[in-house]
């Protein structure tokens, strides 16, 4: 991620948000922060234009991550889609 960020004159966080934005026009990332400078960094990600090669590299890395376990504890899962 750092190499892609450097190539795009962006931070790794901006690249991550830009990649999410590139997935589908109706997906809207909502990164949380309590710091104004991080909010400004996150919103600037909308101006980061990742190349098709960048997108493929990030997607390939994402596909190598093995996700296991539940997203929420059982008591919270009951609240979903009630």
C-alpha atoms as one frame of an Amber mdcrd trajectory, in Angstrom:
protein
   0.000   0.000   0.000   2.855   2.375   0.793   4.330   1.996  -2.708   0.970
   2.700  -4.331   0.514   5.705  -2.049   3.952   7.048  -2.974   3.235   6.639
  -6.705  -0.006   8.567  -6.298   1.323  11.274  -3.971  -1.171  10.128  -1.347
  -1.227   8.545   2.081  -1.948   4.830   2.540  -5.259   5.788   4.170  -6.208
   7.861   1.124  -5.384   4.941  -1.157  -7.561   2.643   0.939 -10.507   5.037
   0.761  -9.922   5.648  -2.966  -9.940   1.877  -3.581 -13.266   1.550  -1.762
 -14.694   4.431  -3.797 -13.572   2.690  -6.998 -15.488  -0.499  -6.183 -18.958
   0.809  -7.057 -20.531   4.264  -7.347 -23.059   3.525  -4.605 -20.483   2.488
  -2.004 -19.683   5.306   0.395 -16.913   4.724   2.937 -17.470   6.298   6.326
 -14.076   6.469   8.029 -14.271   7.556  11.634 -12.012  10.131  13.228 -11.935
  12.688  15.991  -9.210  14.791  14.381  -9.866  17.501  11.805  -6.637  16.815
   9.900  -7.640  13.153   9.473 -11.063  14.198   8.191  -9.355  16.435   5.633
  -7.007  13.580   4.685  -9.931  11.189   4.258 -12.004  13.563   2.129  -8.996
  14.299  -0.108  -9.056  10.613  -1.056 -11.895  11.459  -3.448  -9.274  13.214
  -5.608  -6.912  10.210  -5.720  -7.169   8.510  -9.118  -5.860   4.976  -8.949
  -4.736   3.339 -12.183  -6.189   0.006 -13.286  -2.867  -1.583 -12.271  -3.118
  -0.003  -8.803  -6.668  -1.295  -8.418  -5.633  -4.797  -9.505  -2.694  -4.822
  -7.086  -4.852  -3.763  -4.143  -7.625  -6.196  -5.068  -5.121  -9.052  -5.340
  -3.759  -8.208  -1.884  -7.300  -8.011  -0.514  -8.121 -11.431  -1.958  -5.153
 -12.959  -0.109  -6.608 -11.985   3.284  -8.391 -14.884   4.968 -11.354 -13.539
   6.926 -12.665 -15.827   9.641 -15.062 -15.482  12.507 -18.243 -13.576  13.058
 -18.513  -9.877  12.407 -20.455  -9.236  15.607 -20.777 -11.055  18.931 -23.947
 -13.194  19.136 -25.823 -10.694  21.320 -25.251  -7.916  18.761 -25.924 -10.117
  15.720 -29.517 -10.504  16.946 -29.979  -6.746  16.360 -29.133  -7.052  12.670
 -32.049  -7.264  10.231 -34.638  -7.376  13.008
